Amino acid sequence: MSEDPIVPVPQAPRPIVAIVGRPNVGKSSIFNALLGRRA
């Protein structure tokens, strides 16, 4: 019996996220909170 060849699985592309809104309403803050970063 022969083994099946190892075939690499392509990675899914990274999603693109846009946070849209008026100035000074906390867009950066919510983005940082979602990423777990601290400003």
CNS distance restraints for C-alpha pairs under 8 A (distance, minus, plus):
assign (resid  19 and name CA) (resid  27 and name CA) 6.48 0.50 0.50
assign (resid  19 and name CA) (resid  31 and name CA) 7.81 0.50 0.50
assign (resid  20 and name CA) (resid  27 and name CA) 7.46 0.50 0.50
assign (resid  21 and name CA) (resid  25 and name CA) 7.29 0.50 0.50
assign (resid  21 and name CA) (resid  27 and name CA) 7.17 0.50 0.50
assign (resid  26 and name CA) (resid  30 and name CA) 6.23 0.50 0.50
assign (resid  27 and name CA) (resid  31 and name CA) 6.21 0.50 0.50
assign (resid  28 and name CA) (resid  32 and name CA) 6.05 0.50 0.50
assign (resid  29 and name CA) (resid  33 and name CA) 6.08 0.50 0.50
assign (resid  29 and name CA) (resid  39 and name CA) 7.82 0.50 0.50
assign (resid  30 and name CA) (resid  34 and name CA) 6.14 0.50 0.50
assign (resid  31 and name CA) (resid  35 and name CA) 6.37 0.50 0.50
assign (resid  32 and name CA) (resid  36 and name CA) 5.94 0.50 0.50
assign (resid  32 and name CA) (resid  37 and name CA) 4.95 0.50 0.50
assign (resid  32 and name CA) (resid  38 and name CA) 6.47 0.50 0.50
assign (resid  32 and name CA) (resid  39 and name CA) 7.34 0.50 0.50
assign (resid  33 and name CA) (resid  37 and name CA) 6.00 0.50 0.50
assign (resid  33 and name CA) (resid  38 and name CA) 7.32 0.50 0.50
